[in-house]
């Protein structure tokens, strides 16, 4: 992901609301820790046999609490929250479509 930092800063325990699609064999959205590299941010993603989308290295996934608020066929409106406070750094919300990624950061000031 281009750029060293996201322009969005969230608290250490954000409540994120999003629309996504729910299909059998696809991954739910995850909060993913991004590592800086040469002026960009990245996460390791690999294709996984038998599933659509990509799998993210488990060491980079922040375990979420997912609460489905409304369902419209395959469309789902949900709340996504980390189970524990996030440490300062860069994060992304990644689902089964790598062209639709939202990024944010948690700064030291957001923790106070």
C-alpha positions as CSV (number, residue, x, y, z in Angstrom):
1,X,0.0,0.0,0.0
2,X,1.5,3.3,-1.1
3,X,2.6,5.8,1.5
4,X,4.2,5.6,4.9
5,X,1.1,6.5,6.9
6,X,-2.6,6.5,6.6
7,X,-4.4,9.8,6.7
8,X,-7.0,8.4,9.1
9,X,-6.2,8.1,12.8
10,X,-8.4,6.0,15.1
11,X,-8.5,5.1,18.8
12,X,-6.8,2.0,20.2
13,X,-10.2,0.3,20.4
14,X,-12.0,1.4,17.3
15,X,-15.5,0.5,16.4
16,X,-15.6,0.0,12.6
17,X,-18.8,-0.3,10.7
18,X,-18.7,-1.7,7.2
19,X,-20.7,-3.3,4.4
20,X,-19.3,-6.6,2.9
21,X,-20.4,-9.6,1.0
22,X,-20.8,-13.0,2.7
23,X,-20.2,-15.9,0.3
24,X,-19.4,-19.5,1.1
25,X,-15.7,-20.1,0.7
26,X,-14.7,-16.4,1.2
27,X,-12.8,-14.8,4.0
28,X,-14.5,-12.4,6.4
29,X,-12.8,-9.0,6.8
30,X,-9.9,-8.8,9.1
31,X,-8.0,-6.0,10.8
32,X,-4.4,-6.5,9.6
33,X,-1.1,-5.1,11.1
34,X,0.9,-3.4,8.3
35,X,4.7,-3.3,8.3
36,X,6.5,-0.4,6.8
37,X,8.9,-1.0,3.9
38,X,10.6,1.6,1.7
39,X,8.0,4.4,2.1
40,X,5.0,1.9,1.8
41,X,3.0,-0.4,4.1
42,X,2.5,-4.1,3.4
43,X,1.0,-7.3,4.6
44,X,1.8,-10.8,3.4
45,X,-1.1,-12.1,1.3
46,X,-1.2,-15.5,-0.4
47,X,-3.8,-17.3,-2.5
48,X,-5.4,-20.2,-0.7
49,X,-6.6,-23.4,-2.5
50,X,-10.4,-23.8,-2.4
51,X,-11.1,-20.3,-1.2
52,X,-11.7,-17.1,-3.0
53,X,-9.6,-14.0,-2.2
54,X,-6.4,-14.2,-0.3
55,X,-5.1,-15.4,3.0
56,X,-3.2,-13.1,5.3
57,X,-0.2,-14.2,7.4
58,X,-1.8,-15.1,10.8
59,X,0.9,-13.2,12.6
60,X,-0.4,-10.0,11.0
61,X,-4.1,-10.5,11.8
62,X,-5.6,-8.8,14.8
63,X,-8.4,-11.1,16.1
64,X,-11.7,-9.3,15.6
65,X,-15.0,-9.4,17.3
66,X,-17.6,-9.3,14.5
67,X,-21.2,-8.4,15.1
68,X,-23.6,-8.6,12.1
69,X,-26.1,-5.8,12.3
70,X,-28.2,-6.4,9.2
71,X,-28.2,-8.8,6.3
72,X,-29.6,-8.2,2.8
73,X,-29.0,-11.4,0.8
74,X,-25.2,-11.6,0.3
75,X,-24.7,-8.1,1.6
76,X,-23.9,-7.7,5.3
77,X,-23.6,-4.6,7.5
78,X,-21.4,-5.3,10.4
79,X,-19.4,-3.9,13.3
80,X,-15.8,-5.0,13.4
81,X,-13.7,-4.4,16.6
82,X,-10.4,-5.7,17.8
83,X,-10.6,-8.0,20.9
84,X,-7.8,-6.1,22.6
85,X,-6.4,-2.6,22.3
86,X,-4.3,-1.9,19.2
87,X,-0.7,-0.8,19.7
88,X,0.5,2.2,17.8
89,X,1.1,1.4,14.1
90,X,-0.5,1.1,10.7
91,X,-3.5,-1.1,10.0
92,X,-5.8,-2.1,7.2
93,X,-9.2,-3.7,6.9
94,X,-8.8,-6.5,4.3
95,X,-11.5,-8.8,3.1
96,X,-11.7,-11.1,0.0
97,X,-11.2,-8.2,-2.5
98,X,-7.7,-6.7,-2.4
99,X,-8.9,-3.7,-4.5
100,X,-11.1,-2.5,-1.6
101,X,-8.8,-1.9,1.4
102,X,-9.3,0.7,4.1
103,X,-6.3,1.8,6.1
104,X,-5.9,3.6,9.4
105,X,-3.3,4.2,12.0
106,X,-3.2,4.3,15.8
107,X,-0.9,6.9,17.2
108,X,0.6,7.2,20.7
109,X,-1.6,10.2,21.2
110,X,-4.7,8.1,20.4
111,X,-3.9,5.8,23.3
112,X,-3.9,8.5,26.0
